[in-house]
Amino acid sequence: MSLIRDAHTIYKYNDFVDLFLGVCRYVSRNGHSEMGIASAHGLLTEHGDRVVIVGGGDGATALTAAKKVGRTGLVTIYEGGDRAVRQMEERLAIEGVAAICSVHHAIVGPNIDVYGGDAANAVTVDPKDLPDCDILELDCEGSEIDILRSLRIRPRVIIVEIHPFLFPDDPCWVLDRLAALGYRIIYRSGHDGIQLDDQDLRKLLTRSRDCGVIYLKNGARSPGVVAAVRDE
């Protein structure tokens, strides 16, 4: 019954033409999870950078960042799920980048939707206490709102995966907040790296208000991803 309810919700909140064409194009392109964030790192993360990741998940984006920053860089990761922390540490060790990665079993901001295992023993970190960095990645299932609202550091680049169905604010709040903080968005995509213009990004975010799985006709799907650079 759960699968039926999920399918009904996806059908209800998607435009039928976008859903049909989007799914077909998504499947034909062999979309890969987290390619939106990974592509942003590929574009903007540099050798020697200090990267902070909030919501490390399975370590895919941490690995991408670590390979970009090299031996002179540093990747600091916060992840609330204990199972995800263990898997991430193993993955980074196998890939030979554990020496430049620091993994913390911690939740930054509110605990909204931690799904990588048990978060009972995770440390809580105030967003105001995030360390200085060159690149800040937020993939934290709705907590991006509280983090950006309280943020004190001003990294060169902020990468955000946006989850409007998990927070009560305006679906495009993150875009406006980045501008208010003095950042200019230069990269927009769906979850799997299919790039979007501003109009389609806003459409994806707005439709995501009521449903976490939204497709556009070009194959892009929610959640949307943006990368913004600090205006000098």
MOSULZI-V103609 format. One line per field, one symbol per residue. psi: psi as a letter, one per 20 degrees, with the letter a starting at -180 (. if undefined). burial: b if it has 24 or more other C-alpha atoms within 12 Angstrom, else e. Layout:
psi = ???
burial = ???
This chain:
psi = hghggghggghgiqpggggghggghgghilqppjhggghgghhhprpiqppppomhcjjghggggghghahiapopppphphghggggggghghikjhhjpoppnqppbqnglpjkbpjhjpqppphijpqqrhpppomklhihghghhiphqmrhppppppmhijqirphjggghggghikqppipprahjjoqqrhghghgggghigipinpqrhjiqqqqqpqpqqpp.
burial = eeeeeeeeebbebbbeebbeebbeebeeeeeebbbbbbbbbbbbbbbebbbbbbbbbbbbbbbbbbbbbbeebbbbbbbbbbbbbbebbebbeeeebbebbbbbbbbbbbbbbbebeebeebeebbbeebbbbbbbbbbbbbbbbbbbeebebbbbbbbbbbbbbbbebebbbbbebbeebebbbbbbbbbbbbbbeeebbbbbbbbbbbbbbbbbbbbbbbbbbbbbbbee
